[in-house]
């Protein structure tokens, strides 16, 4: 189900693809956690099968009392988690298209040179692109951007509305029709 705009943010998702070689998941999570706790925002963290810091992440989350953080690892159905969220923090890969389809605005961080060339993640499509990953600066930049996104309802609604035109439901059917036509 696509997201329906609400004036408040009750949950967000953090996901950085299959490996997250810079461990942005943990760095971003712990930079935004106090703000999210103060504002009763649940955080869904989804890590990929190649994420090397899972043990440390889970241990640190377990130490949190009354945590509003839920960690999921190597899931095949991230859309079920996305359905529960209002915004996302992600890398600039395929997930951006899934978020667009689900009408979920996002803060997008390219984590390598290839992702810096992807142009879909822009404000006119409902996303806030950051310039790229910088170890010490990115977590603070994400926190400040998140605060604006949560507190500026008009801006968030504009981004949401920019995602609404994207509906990729029929793409799979169209591709299958083309394949069938080629096979005939």
C-alpha positions as CSV (number, residue, x, y, z in Angstrom):
1,X,0.0,0.0,0.0
2,X,1.2,3.4,-0.8
3,X,1.7,5.9,2.0
4,X,-1.1,8.4,2.8
5,X,0.1,11.7,3.9
6,X,-0.3,12.6,7.6
7,X,0.6,15.8,9.3
8,X,2.8,14.1,11.8
9,X,5.7,11.6,11.4
10,X,5.2,8.5,13.6
11,X,7.8,6.2,12.0
12,X,10.8,6.2,9.6
13,X,13.0,3.7,7.9
14,X,16.8,3.6,7.7
15,X,18.3,1.3,5.0
16,X,21.6,1.4,3.2
17,X,21.4,-1.6,0.8
18,X,23.0,-5.0,1.0
19,X,26.4,-4.2,2.5
20,X,26.5,-0.6,3.9
21,X,30.3,-0.7,3.9
22,X,30.6,2.7,5.7
23,X,28.3,1.5,8.5
24,X,26.0,4.5,7.9
25,X,23.2,2.6,9.5
26,X,24.6,2.8,13.0
27,X,26.1,6.3,12.5
28,X,22.8,7.7,11.3
29,X,20.7,5.8,13.8
30,X,22.5,7.0,16.8
31,X,22.7,10.6,15.6
32,X,18.9,10.8,15.1
33,X,17.8,8.6,18.0
34,X,17.5,11.2,20.7
35,X,15.5,13.5,18.4
36,X,13.2,10.6,17.4
37,X,12.7,9.5,21.0
38,X,11.7,13.1,22.0
39,X,9.2,13.2,19.1
40,X,7.9,9.6,19.5
41,X,9.1,8.5,16.1
42,X,9.6,4.8,15.7
43,X,12.7,3.8,13.7
44,X,12.7,0.7,11.5
45,X,16.3,-0.3,10.6
46,X,16.7,-2.7,7.7
47,X,20.1,-4.1,6.9
48,X,21.2,-6.2,4.0
49,X,22.7,-9.7,3.9
50,X,26.2,-8.4,3.5
51,X,26.0,-6.0,6.5
52,X,29.1,-6.7,8.6
53,X,28.1,-4.7,11.7
54,X,24.9,-6.5,12.6
55,X,26.1,-8.0,15.8
56,X,27.3,-4.6,17.1
57,X,24.1,-2.9,16.0
58,X,21.9,-5.4,17.7
59,X,23.9,-5.3,20.9
60,X,23.8,-1.5,21.0
61,X,20.0,-1.5,20.3
62,X,19.5,-4.0,23.1
63,X,21.2,-1.7,25.5
64,X,18.6,1.0,24.9
65,X,15.9,1.1,27.5
66,X,12.3,1.4,26.1
67,X,13.7,1.5,22.6
68,X,11.6,2.7,19.7
69,X,14.0,0.9,17.3
70,X,13.2,-2.3,15.4
71,X,16.1,-4.0,13.5
72,X,15.4,-6.3,10.6
73,X,18.1,-8.1,8.7
74,X,18.1,-9.5,5.2
75,X,14.4,-9.3,4.6
76,X,12.9,-10.1,1.2
77,X,9.8,-8.0,1.8
78,X,10.9,-4.5,2.8
79,X,7.7,-3.0,1.4
80,X,5.8,-4.3,4.5
81,X,8.1,-2.2,6.7
82,X,7.9,0.8,4.3
83,X,4.1,0.7,4.7
84,X,4.5,1.6,8.4
85,X,6.7,4.7,7.7
86,X,6.2,8.3,6.7
87,X,9.8,9.1,5.6
88,X,13.1,7.3,4.9
89,X,16.8,7.7,5.1
90,X,18.6,5.6,2.4
91,X,21.4,5.3,-0.1
92,X,20.9,6.3,-3.7
93,X,20.1,2.8,-5.2
94,X,17.0,0.9,-6.3
95,X,15.3,1.5,-2.9
96,X,14.7,5.1,-4.0
97,X,12.3,3.8,-6.7
98,X,10.5,1.6,-4.2
99,X,10.1,4.6,-2.0
100,X,8.8,6.8,-4.9
101,X,6.2,4.1,-5.7
102,X,5.1,3.9,-2.1
103,X,4.9,7.8,-1.9
104,X,7.5,8.1,0.9
105,X,9.8,11.1,0.8
106,X,13.4,10.4,1.8
107,X,16.8,11.8,2.7
108,X,19.1,10.2,0.1
109,X,22.8,9.7,0.6
110,X,25.0,8.5,-2.3
111,X,27.5,6.1,-0.7
112,X,29.8,5.7,-3.7
113,X,30.8,7.4,-6.9
114,X,28.3,5.4,-9.0
115,X,25.4,6.5,-6.8
116,X,26.5,10.1,-7.2
117,X,25.6,9.8,-10.9
118,X,22.0,8.7,-10.2
119,X,19.7,11.7,-10.8
120,X,16.3,10.4,-9.9
121,X,16.6,11.3,-6.2
122,X,15.8,15.0,-6.4
123,X,13.3,17.3,-4.8
124,X,11.1,17.3,-7.9
125,X,10.7,13.6,-7.4
126,X,10.1,13.8,-3.6
127,X,13.6,13.4,-2.3
128,X,16.3,15.4,-0.5
129,X,19.6,14.4,-2.0
130,X,22.7,15.0,0.1
131,X,26.0,15.5,-1.7
132,X,27.6,12.3,-0.5
133,X,29.0,10.5,2.5
134,X,31.5,12.3,4.7
135,X,32.2,10.3,7.9
136,X,32.0,13.1,10.4
137,X,29.6,15.5,8.7
138,X,26.9,13.2,7.3
139,X,25.2,12.2,10.5
140,X,24.8,15.8,11.6
141,X,23.6,16.8,8.2
142,X,21.0,14.0,8.2
143,X,19.8,15.1,11.7
144,X,19.3,18.7,10.6
145,X,17.6,17.6,7.4
146,X,15.4,15.2,9.3
147,X,14.3,17.9,11.8
148,X,13.3,20.2,8.9
149,X,11.4,17.3,7.2
150,X,9.5,16.4,10.4
151,X,8.8,19.9,11.6
152,X,8.0,21.6,8.3
153,X,4.8,19.9,7.3
154,X,4.3,22.0,4.2
155,X,7.7,21.0,2.8
156,X,7.1,17.3,3.6
157,X,3.7,17.5,2.0
158,X,5.3,19.0,-1.1
159,X,7.8,16.2,-1.3
160,X,5.1,13.6,-0.7
161,X,3.0,15.1,-3.5
162,X,6.1,14.9,-5.8
163,X,6.2,11.2,-5.2
164,X,2.6,10.5,-5.9
165,X,2.8,10.3,-9.8
166,X,5.2,7.4,-9.6
167,X,3.4,4.1,-9.8
168,X,5.5,1.2,-11.1
169,X,2.8,-1.5,-10.6
170,X,2.4,-2.3,-14.2
171,X,6.1,-2.4,-15.1
172,X,6.5,-6.1,-14.3
173,X,3.4,-6.9,-16.4
174,X,4.7,-4.8,-19.3
175,X,8.1,-6.5,-19.2
176,X,6.5,-10.0,-19.1
177,X,4.3,-9.1,-22.1
178,X,7.4,-8.0,-24.0
179,X,9.2,-11.2,-23.2
180,X,6.2,-13.3,-24.2
181,X,6.0,-11.4,-27.4
182,X,9.7,-12.1,-28.1
183,X,9.2,-15.8,-27.4
184,X,6.4,-16.1,-29.8
